């Protein structure tokens, strides 16, 4: 499971790094809320960007009362982004779109 998470994260990040965005990959094991808070403090994160899934773990993470408390205690802003089908483009597709807009 950890290997799959790292592989998926690396694929998503590879596409974004080509756009000049600085990204640090972190995959942690443990209780999600504790690991998120610990990582935010250790890495001095000021904005946490998380992928919102249609079904799955993210909804579970923020759906119960203890996680409501996590959101209130979060020392930084949270941005949940929904990945639409085809949202991650390869470099060639992005250049084609730029040409269409001019």
Secondary structure, 3 states (H helix, E strand, C coil): CHHHHHHHHHHHHHHHHCCCCCCCCCCCCCCHHHHHHHHHHHHCCCEEEEEECCCCHHHHHHHCHHHHHHHHHCCCEEEEEECCCCCCCCHHHHHHHHHHHC
